Amino acid sequence: MKPPKKPAKAKKAAPKPKDTRPQRERFEEAARQAGVDETGEAFERAMEVVAPPKKPKSSA
């Protein structure tokens, strides 16, 4: 009687080559790909929708 066969091992994917660029360059590239602007205008518009600026209280 033959012993039961062992399950086949899954082949590991080849490791990706390590990116040797500085972190800043990788971050800037990711931001460009995401379409982030440098002015912050989109952020300010979004914040006004989420948390409108407080109106000053009138003292009478």
PDB file of N, H, CA, C and O in Angstrom:
ATOM      1  N   MET A   1       0.848  -1.173   0.000  1.00  0.00           N
ATOM      2  CA  MET A   1       0.000   0.000   0.000  1.00  0.00           C
ATOM      3  C   MET A   1       0.899   1.244   0.000  1.00  0.00           C
ATOM      4  O   MET A   1       1.858   1.323   0.768  1.00  0.00           O
ATOM      5  N   LYS A   2       0.576   2.227  -0.882  1.00  0.00           N
ATOM      6  H   LYS A   2      -0.203   2.163  -1.506  1.00  0.00           H
ATOM      7  CA  LYS A   2       1.377   3.443  -0.994  1.00  0.00           C
ATOM      8  C   LYS A   2       0.934   4.476   0.045  1.00  0.00           C
ATOM      9  O   LYS A   2      -0.250   4.577   0.366  1.00  0.00           O
ATOM     10  N   PRO A   3       1.893   5.238   0.563  1.00  0.00           N
ATOM     11  CA  PRO A   3       1.484   6.317   1.476  1.00  0.00           C
ATOM     12  C   PRO A   3       0.739   7.407   0.693  1.00  0.00           C
ATOM     13  O   PRO A   3       0.975   7.562  -0.505  1.00  0.00           O
ATOM     14  N   PRO A   4      -0.159   8.165   1.346  1.00  0.00           N
ATOM     15  CA  PRO A   4      -0.911   9.209   0.637  1.00  0.00           C
ATOM     16  C   PRO A   4       0.037  10.300   0.127  1.00  0.00           C
ATOM     17  O   PRO A   4       1.061  10.596   0.744  1.00  0.00           O
ATOM     18  N   LYS A   5      -0.331  10.882  -1.007  1.00  0.00           N
ATOM     19  H   LYS A   5      -1.162  10.641  -1.507  1.00  0.00           H
ATOM     20  CA  LYS A   5       0.491  11.951  -1.590  1.00  0.00           C
ATOM     21  C   LYS A   5       0.357  13.225  -0.775  1.00  0.00           C
ATOM     22  O   LYS A   5      -0.712  13.552  -0.260  1.00  0.00           O
ATOM     23  N   LYS A   6       1.467  13.930  -0.675  1.00  0.00           N
ATOM     24  H   LYS A   6       2.335  13.664  -1.093  1.00  0.00           H
ATOM     25  CA  LYS A   6       1.446  15.222   0.005  1.00  0.00           C
ATOM     26  C   LYS A   6       0.851  16.252  -0.944  1.00  0.00           C
ATOM     27  O   LYS A   6       1.065  16.180  -2.154  1.00  0.00           O
ATOM     28  N   PRO A   7       0.104  17.211  -0.401  1.00  0.00           N
ATOM     29  CA  PRO A   7      -0.454  18.243  -1.284  1.00  0.00           C
ATOM     30  C   PRO A   7       0.674  19.065  -1.913  1.00  0.00           C
ATOM     31  O   PRO A   7       1.709  19.309  -1.293  1.00  0.00           O
ATOM     32  N   ALA A   8       0.447  19.478  -3.145  1.00  0.00           N
ATOM     33  H   ALA A   8      -0.393  19.280  -3.649  1.00  0.00           H
ATOM     34  CA  ALA A   8       1.461  20.272  -3.848  1.00  0.00           C
ATOM     35  C   ALA A   8       1.580  21.645  -3.179  1.00  0.00           C
ATOM     36  O   ALA A   8       0.582  22.258  -2.801  1.00  0.00           O
ATOM     37  N   LYS A   9       2.806  22.102  -3.044  1.00  0.00           N
ATOM     38  H   LYS A   9       3.617  21.604  -3.351  1.00  0.00           H
ATOM     39  CA  LYS A   9       3.035  23.417  -2.449  1.00  0.00           C
ATOM     40  C   LYS A   9       2.740  24.491  -3.486  1.00  0.00           C
ATOM     41  O   LYS A   9       3.073  24.356  -4.664  1.00  0.00           O
ATOM     42  N   ALA A  10       2.111  25.553  -3.020  1.00  0.00           N
ATOM     43  H   ALA A  10       1.841  25.663  -2.064  1.00  0.00           H
ATOM     44  CA  ALA A  10       1.817  26.672  -3.912  1.00  0.00           C
ATOM     45  C   ALA A  10       3.118  27.404  -4.212  1.00  0.00           C
ATOM     46  O   ALA A  10       3.947  27.617  -3.327  1.00  0.00           O
ATOM     47  N   LYS A  11       3.282  27.785  -5.475  1.00  0.00           N
ATOM     48  H   LYS A  11       2.609  27.612  -6.194  1.00  0.00           H
ATOM     49  CA  LYS A  11       4.492  28.522  -5.845  1.00  0.00           C
ATOM     50  C   LYS A  11       4.359  29.955  -5.389  1.00  0.00           C
ATOM     51  O   LYS A  11       3.324  30.594  -5.578  1.00  0.00           O
ATOM     52  N   LYS A  12       5.421  30.449  -4.787  1.00  0.00           N
ATOM     53  H   LYS A  12       6.261  29.930  -4.633  1.00  0.00           H
ATOM     54  CA  LYS A  12       5.429  31.837  -4.338  1.00  0.00           C
ATOM     55  C   LYS A  12       5.709  32.739  -5.529  1.00  0.00           C
ATOM     56  O   LYS A  12       6.487  32.401  -6.421  1.00  0.00           O
ATOM     57  N   ALA A  13       5.060  33.889  -5.522  1.00  0.00           N
ATOM     58  H   ALA A  13       4.428  34.164  -4.798  1.00  0.00           H
ATOM     59  CA  ALA A  13       5.313  34.863  -6.577  1.00  0.00           C
ATOM     60  C   ALA A  13       6.720  35.428  -6.397  1.00  0.00           C
ATOM     61  O   ALA A  13       7.219  35.549  -5.278  1.00  0.00           O
ATOM     62  N   ALA A  14       7.327  35.761  -7.488  1.00  0.00           N
ATOM     63  H   ALA A  14       6.921  35.663  -8.396  1.00  0.00           H
ATOM     64  CA  ALA A  14       8.668  36.335  -7.421  1.00  0.00           C
ATOM     65  C   ALA A  14       8.589  37.678  -6.702  1.00  0.00           C
ATOM     66  O   ALA A  14       7.678  38.462  -6.970  1.00  0.00           O
ATOM     67  N   PRO A  15       9.520  37.959  -5.799  1.00  0.00           N
ATOM     68  CA  PRO A  15       9.461  39.236  -5.082  1.00  0.00           C
ATOM     69  C   PRO A  15       9.672  40.407  -6.052  1.00  0.00           C
ATOM     70  O   PRO A  15      10.452  40.324  -7.001  1.00  0.00           O
ATOM     71  N   LYS A  16       8.950  41.494  -5.778  1.00  0.00           N
ATOM     72  H   LYS A  16       8.317  41.561  -5.007  1.00  0.00           H
ATOM     73  CA  LYS A  16       9.094  42.681  -6.609  1.00  0.00           C
ATOM     74  C   LYS A  16      10.452  43.306  -6.323  1.00  0.00           C
ATOM     75  O   LYS A  16      10.920  43.269  -5.184  1.00  0.00           O
ATOM     76  N   PRO A  17      11.089  43.874  -7.334  1.00  0.00           N
ATOM     77  CA  PRO A  17      12.362  44.538  -7.064  1.00  0.00           C
ATOM     78  C   PRO A  17      12.135  45.741  -6.151  1.00  0.00           C
ATOM     79  O   PRO A  17      11.161  46.478  -6.305  1.00  0.00           O
ATOM     80  N   LYS A  18      13.027  45.920  -5.220  1.00  0.00           N
ATOM     81  H   LYS A  18      13.818  45.321  -5.095  1.00  0.00           H
ATOM     82  CA  LYS A  18      12.892  47.008  -4.251  1.00  0.00           C
ATOM     83  C   LYS A  18      13.127  48.342  -4.936  1.00  0.00           C
ATOM     84  O   LYS A  18      14.062  48.506  -5.720  1.00  0.00           O
ATOM     85  N   ASP A  19      12.255  49.293  -4.621  1.00  0.00           N
ATOM     86  H   ASP A  19      11.496  49.160  -3.984  1.00  0.00           H
ATOM     87  CA  ASP A  19      12.378  50.639  -5.169  1.00  0.00           C
ATOM     88  C   ASP A  19      13.453  51.366  -4.360  1.00  0.00           C
ATOM     89  O   ASP A  19      13.310  51.552  -3.151  1.00  0.00           O
ATOM     90  N   THR A  20      14.510  51.768  -5.022  1.00  0.00           N
ATOM     91  H   THR A  20      14.627  51.618  -6.004  1.00  0.00           H
ATOM     92  CA  THR A  20      15.628  52.377  -4.306  1.00  0.00           C
ATOM     93  C   THR A  20      15.582  53.894  -4.292  1.00  0.00           C
ATOM     94  O   THR A  20      16.486  54.549  -3.773  1.00  0.00           O
ATOM     95  N   ARG A  21      14.507  54.455  -4.874  1.00  0.00           N
ATOM     96  H   ARG A  21      13.773  53.924  -5.296  1.00  0.00           H
ATOM     97  CA  ARG A  21      14.403  55.914  -4.859  1.00  0.00           C
ATOM     98  C   ARG A  21      14.109  56.401  -3.444  1.00  0.00           C
ATOM     99  O   ARG A  21      13.547  55.658  -2.639  1.00  0.00           O
ATOM    100  N   PRO A  22      14.485  57.647  -3.132  1.00  0.00           N
ATOM    101  CA  PRO A  22      14.159  58.184  -1.806  1.00  0.00           C
ATOM    102  C   PRO A  22      12.645  58.228  -1.593  1.00  0.00           C
ATOM    103  O   PRO A  22      11.874  58.303  -2.550  1.00  0.00           O
ATOM    104  N   GLN A  23      12.235  58.180  -0.331  1.00  0.00           N
ATOM    105  H   GLN A  23      12.862  58.119   0.447  1.00  0.00           H
ATOM    106  CA  GLN A  23      10.817  58.150   0.007  1.00  0.00           C
ATOM    107  C   GLN A  23      10.097  59.376  -0.558  1.00  0.00           C
ATOM    108  O   GLN A  23       8.955  59.265  -1.006  1.00  0.00           O
ATOM    109  N   ARG A  24      10.741  60.527  -0.544  1.00  0.00           N
ATOM    110  H   ARG A  24      11.668  60.616  -0.180  1.00  0.00           H
ATOM    111  CA  ARG A  24      10.109  61.749  -1.036  1.00  0.00           C
ATOM    112  C   ARG A  24       9.709  61.605  -2.503  1.00  0.00           C
ATOM    113  O   ARG A  24       8.610  62.002  -2.892  1.00  0.00           O
ATOM    114  N   GLU A  25      10.597  61.037  -3.313  1.00  0.00           N
ATOM    115  H   GLU A  25      11.489  60.714  -2.997  1.00  0.00           H
ATOM    116  CA  GLU A  25      10.289  60.868  -4.733  1.00  0.00           C
ATOM    117  C   GLU A  25       9.117  59.909  -4.931  1.00  0.00           C
ATOM    118  O   GLU A  25       8.249  60.153  -5.769  1.00  0.00           O
ATOM    119  N   ARG A  26       9.090  58.821  -4.161  1.00  0.00           N
ATOM    120  H   ARG A  26       9.795  58.623  -3.480  1.00  0.00           H
ATOM    121  CA  ARG A  26       7.988  57.865  -4.274  1.00  0.00           C
ATOM    122  C   ARG A  26       6.676  58.518  -3.853  1.00  0.00           C
ATOM    123  O   ARG A  26       5.639  58.294  -4.478  1.00  0.00           O
ATOM    124  N   PHE A  27       6.719  59.323  -2.797  1.00  0.00           N
ATOM    125  H   PHE A  27       7.562  59.506  -2.290  1.00  0.00           H
ATOM    126  CA  PHE A  27       5.529  60.018  -2.309  1.00  0.00           C
ATOM    127  C   PHE A  27       5.016  61.007  -3.348  1.00  0.00           C
ATOM    128  O   PHE A  27       3.816  61.059  -3.617  1.00  0.00           O
ATOM    129  N   GLU A  28       5.920  61.793  -3.936  1.00  0.00           N
ATOM    130  H   GLU A  28       6.895  61.751  -3.718  1.00  0.00           H
ATOM    131  CA  GLU A  28       5.508  62.783  -4.932  1.00  0.00           C
ATOM    132  C   GLU A  28       4.898  62.103  -6.159  1.00  0.00           C
ATOM    133  O   GLU A  28       3.909  62.590  -6.708  1.00  0.00           O
ATOM    134  N   GLU A  29       5.473  60.996  -6.586  1.00  0.00           N
ATOM    135  H   GLU A  29       6.275  60.600  -6.140  1.00  0.00           H
ATOM    136  CA  GLU A  29       4.929  60.281  -7.732  1.00  0.00           C
ATOM    137  C   GLU A  29       3.531  59.752  -7.418  1.00  0.00           C
ATOM    138  O   GLU A  29       2.630  59.838  -8.252  1.00  0.00           O
ATOM    139  N   ALA A  30       3.351  59.207  -6.220  1.00  0.00           N
ATOM    140  H   ALA A  30       4.083  59.137  -5.542  1.00  0.00           H
ATOM    141  CA  ALA A  30       2.036  58.692  -5.829  1.00  0.00           C
ATOM    142  C   ALA A  30       1.014  59.828  -5.778  1.00  0.00           C
ATOM    143  O   ALA A  30      -0.138  59.644  -6.171  1.00  0.00           O
ATOM    144  N   ALA A  31       1.426  60.991  -5.300  1.00  0.00           N
ATOM    145  H   ALA A  31       2.361  61.141  -4.980  1.00  0.00           H
ATOM    146  CA  ALA A  31       0.517  62.140  -5.241  1.00  0.00           C
ATOM    147  C   ALA A  31       0.130  62.589  -6.645  1.00  0.00           C
ATOM    148  O   ALA A  31      -1.031  62.914  -6.893  1.00  0.00           O
ATOM    149  N   ARG A  32       1.092  62.612  -7.565  1.00  0.00           N
ATOM    150  H   ARG A  32       2.035  62.348  -7.364  1.00  0.00           H
ATOM    151  CA  ARG A  32       0.786  62.989  -8.951  1.00  0.00           C
ATOM    152  C   ARG A  32      -0.210  62.014  -9.572  1.00  0.00           C
ATOM    153  O   ARG A  32      -1.154  62.424 -10.246  1.00  0.00           O
ATOM    154  N   GLN A  33       0.006  60.734  -9.341  1.00  0.00           N
ATOM    155  H   GLN A  33       0.774  60.400  -8.793  1.00  0.00           H
ATOM    156  CA  GLN A  33      -0.888  59.726  -9.901  1.00  0.00           C
ATOM    157  C   GLN A  33      -2.289  59.847  -9.311  1.00  0.00           C
ATOM    158  O   GLN A  33      -3.271  59.547  -9.989  1.00  0.00           O
ATOM    159  N   ALA A  34      -2.393  60.281  -8.060  1.00  0.00           N
ATOM    160  H   ALA A  34      -1.595  60.525  -7.509  1.00  0.00           H
ATOM    161  CA  ALA A  34      -3.691  60.434  -7.409  1.00  0.00           C
ATOM    162  C   ALA A  34      -4.364  61.749  -7.798  1.00  0.00           C
ATOM    163  O   ALA A  34      -5.532  61.963  -7.474  1.00  0.00           O
ATOM    164  N   GLY A  35      -3.636  62.635  -8.492  1.00  0.00           N
ATOM    165  H   GLY A  35      -2.687  62.462  -8.756  1.00  0.00           H
ATOM    166  CA  GLY A  35      -4.214  63.901  -8.928  1.00  0.00           C
ATOM    167  C   GLY A  35      -4.305  64.935  -7.826  1.00  0.00           C
ATOM    168  O   GLY A  35      -5.190  65.791  -7.852  1.00  0.00           O
ATOM    169  N   VAL A  36      -3.411  64.872  -6.864  1.00  0.00           N
ATOM    170  H   VAL A  36      -2.692  64.177  -6.843  1.00  0.00           H
ATOM    171  CA  VAL A  36      -3.414  65.821  -5.757  1.00  0.00           C
ATOM    172  C   VAL A  36      -2.805  67.133  -6.225  1.00  0.00           C
ATOM    173  O   VAL A  36      -1.768  67.146  -6.889  1.00  0.00           O
ATOM    174  N   ASP A  37      -3.459  68.239  -5.873  1.00  0.00           N
ATOM    175  H   ASP A  37      -4.301  68.229  -5.334  1.00  0.00           H
ATOM    176  CA  ASP A  37      -2.892  69.545  -6.237  1.00  0.00           C
ATOM    177  C   ASP A  37      -2.037  70.065  -5.089  1.00  0.00           C
ATOM    178  O   ASP A  37      -2.162  69.605  -3.954  1.00  0.00           O
ATOM    179  N   GLU A  38      -1.182  71.012  -5.385  1.00  0.00           N
ATOM    180  H   GLU A  38      -1.081  71.385  -6.307  1.00  0.00           H
ATOM    181  CA  GLU A  38      -0.270  71.532  -4.376  1.00  0.00           C
ATOM    182  C   GLU A  38      -0.808  72.770  -3.677  1.00  0.00           C
ATOM    183  O   GLU A  38      -0.220  73.229  -2.698  1.00  0.00           O
ATOM    184  N   THR A  39      -1.922  73.319  -4.167  1.00  0.00           N
ATOM    185  H   THR A  39      -2.400  72.946  -4.962  1.00  0.00           H
ATOM    186  CA  THR A  39      -2.421  74.564  -3.600  1.00  0.00           C
ATOM    187  C   THR A  39      -3.256  74.348  -2.357  1.00  0.00           C
ATOM    188  O   THR A  39      -3.314  75.224  -1.494  1.00  0.00           O
ATOM    189  N   GLY A  40      -3.897  73.207  -2.247  1.00  0.00           N
ATOM    190  H   GLY A  40      -3.850  72.496  -2.948  1.00  0.00           H
ATOM    191  CA  GLY A  40      -4.753  72.953  -1.097  1.00  0.00           C
ATOM    192  C   GLY A  40      -6.160  73.497  -1.291  1.00  0.00           C
ATOM    193  O   GLY A  40      -6.972  73.451  -0.367  1.00  0.00           O
ATOM    194  N   GLU A  41      -6.458  74.009  -2.475  1.00  0.00           N
ATOM    195  H   GLU A  41      -5.798  74.046  -3.225  1.00  0.00           H
ATOM    196  CA  GLU A  41      -7.778  74.588  -2.720  1.00  0.00           C
ATOM    197  C   GLU A  41      -8.881  73.541  -2.609  1.00  0.00           C
ATOM    198  O   GLU A  41      -9.937  73.813  -2.039  1.00  0.00           O
ATOM    199  N   ALA A  42      -8.649  72.362  -3.141  1.00  0.00           N
ATOM    200  H   ALA A  42      -7.790  72.141  -3.605  1.00  0.00           H
ATOM    201  CA  ALA A  42      -9.653  71.305  -3.076  1.00  0.00           C
ATOM    202  C   ALA A  42      -9.925  70.928  -1.622  1.00  0.00           C
ATOM    203  O   ALA A  42     -11.069  70.668  -1.249  1.00  0.00           O
ATOM    204  N   PHE A  43      -8.885  70.897  -0.808  1.00  0.00           N
ATOM    205  H   PHE A  43      -7.956  71.107  -1.111  1.00  0.00           H
ATOM    206  CA  PHE A  43      -9.038  70.578   0.607  1.00  0.00           C
ATOM    207  C   PHE A  43      -9.878  71.646   1.298  1.00  0.00           C
ATOM    208  O   PHE A  43     -10.784  71.328   2.067  1.00  0.00           O
ATOM    209  N   GLU A  44      -9.576  72.916   1.023  1.00  0.00           N
ATOM    210  H   GLU A  44      -8.840  73.175   0.398  1.00  0.00           H
ATOM    211  CA  GLU A  44     -10.319  74.015   1.640  1.00  0.00           C
ATOM    212  C   GLU A  44     -11.791  73.962   1.249  1.00  0.00           C
ATOM    213  O   GLU A  44     -12.660  74.168   2.096  1.00  0.00           O
ATOM    214  N   ARG A  45     -12.089  73.687  -0.032  1.00  0.00           N
ATOM    215  H   ARG A  45     -11.383  73.519  -0.721  1.00  0.00           H
ATOM    216  CA  ARG A  45     -13.486  73.587  -0.477  1.00  0.00           C
ATOM    217  C   ARG A  45     -14.193  72.453   0.252  1.00  0.00           C
ATOM    218  O   ARG A  45     -15.332  72.604   0.693  1.00  0.00           O
ATOM    219  N   ALA A  46     -13.514  71.319   0.378  1.00  0.00           N
ATOM    220  H   ALA A  46     -12.589  71.196   0.020  1.00  0.00           H
ATOM    221  CA  ALA A  46     -14.116  70.177   1.060  1.00  0.00           C
ATOM    222  C   ALA A  46     -14.366  70.492   2.525  1.00  0.00           C
ATOM    223  O   ALA A  46     -15.404  70.111   3.067  1.00  0.00           O
ATOM    224  N   MET A  47     -13.447  71.170   3.168  1.00  0.00           N
ATOM    225  H   MET A  47     -12.604  71.479   2.727  1.00  0.00           H
ATOM    226  CA  MET A  47     -13.604  71.500   4.581  1.00  0.00           C
ATOM    227  C   MET A  47     -14.760  72.470   4.799  1.00  0.00           C
ATOM    228  O   MET A  47     -15.447  72.387   5.817  1.00  0.00           O
ATOM    229  N   GLU A  48     -14.984  73.385   3.866  1.00  0.00           N
ATOM    230  H   GLU A  48     -14.426  73.453   3.040  1.00  0.00           H
ATOM    231  CA  GLU A  48     -16.098  74.323   4.009  1.00  0.00           C
ATOM    232  C   GLU A  48     -17.431  73.585   3.934  1.00  0.00           C
ATOM    233  O   GLU A  48     -18.405  73.999   4.564  1.00  0.00           O
ATOM    234  N   VAL A  49     -17.481  72.503   3.173  1.00  0.00           N
ATOM    235  H   VAL A  49     -16.690  72.167   2.662  1.00  0.00           H
ATOM    236  CA  VAL A  49     -18.705  71.712   3.084  1.00  0.00           C
ATOM    237  C   VAL A  49     -18.896  70.915   4.372  1.00  0.00           C
ATOM    238  O   VAL A  49     -20.002  70.852   4.909  1.00  0.00           O
ATOM    239  N   VAL A  50     -17.827  70.311   4.863  1.00  0.00           N
ATOM    240  H   VAL A  50     -16.928  70.361   4.427  1.00  0.00           H
ATOM    241  CA  VAL A  50     -17.904  69.464   6.045  1.00  0.00           C
ATOM    242  C   VAL A  50     -18.118  70.295   7.307  1.00  0.00           C
ATOM    243  O   VAL A  50     -18.966  69.967   8.137  1.00  0.00           O
ATOM    244  N   ALA A  51     -17.358  71.357   7.445  1.00  0.00           N
ATOM    245  H   ALA A  51     -16.669  71.624   6.771  1.00  0.00           H
ATOM    246  CA  ALA A  51     -17.429  72.209   8.635  1.00  0.00           C
ATOM    247  C   ALA A  51     -17.419  73.665   8.190  1.00  0.00           C
ATOM    248  O   ALA A  51     -16.360  74.289   8.120  1.00  0.00           O
ATOM    249  N   PRO A  52     -18.607  74.214   7.885  1.00  0.00           N
ATOM    250  CA  PRO A  52     -18.647  75.602   7.433  1.00  0.00           C
ATOM    251  C   PRO A  52     -18.046  76.532   8.468  1.00  0.00           C
ATOM    252  O   PRO A  52     -18.125  76.256   9.665  1.00  0.00           O
ATOM    253  N   PRO A  53     -17.438  77.645   8.022  1.00  0.00           N
ATOM    254  CA  PRO A  53     -16.863  78.575   8.994  1.00  0.00           C
ATOM    255  C   PRO A  53     -17.945  79.144   9.901  1.00  0.00           C
ATOM    256  O   PRO A  53     -19.069  79.385   9.461  1.00  0.00           O
ATOM    257  N   LYS A  54     -17.607  79.354  11.150  1.00  0.00           N
ATOM    258  H   LYS A  54     -16.694  79.158  11.507  1.00  0.00           H
ATOM    259  CA  LYS A  54     -18.567  79.898  12.105  1.00  0.00           C
ATOM    260  C   LYS A  54     -18.805  81.366  11.787  1.00  0.00           C
ATOM    261  O   LYS A  54     -17.886  82.110  11.446  1.00  0.00           O
ATOM    262  N   LYS A  55     -20.055  81.754  11.910  1.00  0.00           N
ATOM    263  H   LYS A  55     -20.802  81.150  12.187  1.00  0.00           H
ATOM    264  CA  LYS A  55     -20.395  83.163  11.700  1.00  0.00           C
ATOM    265  C   LYS A  55     -20.172  83.880  13.031  1.00  0.00           C
ATOM    266  O   LYS A  55     -20.507  83.351  14.091  1.00  0.00           O
ATOM    267  N   PRO A  56     -19.606  85.082  12.971  1.00  0.00           N
ATOM    268  CA  PRO A  56     -19.388  85.809  14.236  1.00  0.00           C
ATOM    269  C   PRO A  56     -20.711  86.201  14.856  1.00  0.00           C
ATOM    270  O   PRO A  56     -21.661  86.586  14.174  1.00  0.00           O
ATOM    271  N   LYS A  57     -20.740  86.092  16.168  1.00  0.00           N
ATOM    272  H   LYS A  57     -19.969  85.779  16.722  1.00  0.00           H
ATOM    273  CA  LYS A  57     -21.961  86.472  16.893  1.00  0.00           C
ATOM    274  C   LYS A  57     -22.060  87.997  16.913  1.00  0.00           C
ATOM    275  O   LYS A  57     -21.077  88.692  17.171  1.00  0.00           O
ATOM    276  N   SER A  58     -23.246  88.497  16.639  1.00  0.00           N
ATOM    277  H   SER A  58     -24.045  87.932  16.429  1.00  0.00           H
ATOM    278  CA  SER A  58     -23.417  89.952  16.674  1.00  0.00           C
ATOM    279  C   SER A  58     -23.739  90.354  18.108  1.00  0.00           C
ATOM    280  O   SER A  58     -24.624  89.783  18.745  1.00  0.00           O
ATOM    281  N   SER A  59     -23.022  91.323  18.591  1.00  0.00           N
ATOM    282  H   SER A  59     -22.303  91.787  18.073  1.00  0.00           H
ATOM    283  CA  SER A  59     -23.270  91.814  19.944  1.00  0.00           C
ATOM    284  C   SER A  59     -24.138  93.059  19.848  1.00  0.00           C
ATOM    285  O   SER A  59     -23.732  94.066  19.267  1.00  0.00           O
ATOM    286  N   ALA A  60     -25.323  92.985  20.415  1.00  0.00           N
ATOM    287  H   ALA A  60     -25.652  92.167  20.886  1.00  0.00           H
ATOM    288  CA  ALA A  60     -26.262  94.107  20.300  1.00  0.00           C
ATOM    289  C   ALA A  60     -26.522  94.708  21.639  1.00  0.00           C
ATOM    290  O   ALA A  60     -27.287  95.666  21.747  1.00  0.00           O
TER     291      ALA A  60
END
